[in-house]
Amino acid sequence: MGEGSRRSDIHPGWVVDIVLKADQRTGRLTRGIVQDILTSSATHPHGIKVRLADGQVGRVQAVIGPNGEHP
């Protein structure tokens, strides 16, 4: 499993890159700040589902970090 597939690696307030449902075919990433973690299980093979501060929902593909710096 890649980065973003473990719930323990993702925290509210951190910057992440997600793929939106509409962008799954293209793989286009959207960067934002995690507001809520929506996946309840510890891992997910396609990425943990989160809601960003701007309301967009998608699966985490990369965790950037607490200040936009890679952890």
Secondary structure, 3 states (H helix, E strand, C coil): CCCCCEHHHCCCCCEEEEEEHHHCCCCCEEEEEEEEECCCCCECCCCCEEEECCCCEEEEEEEEECCCCCC
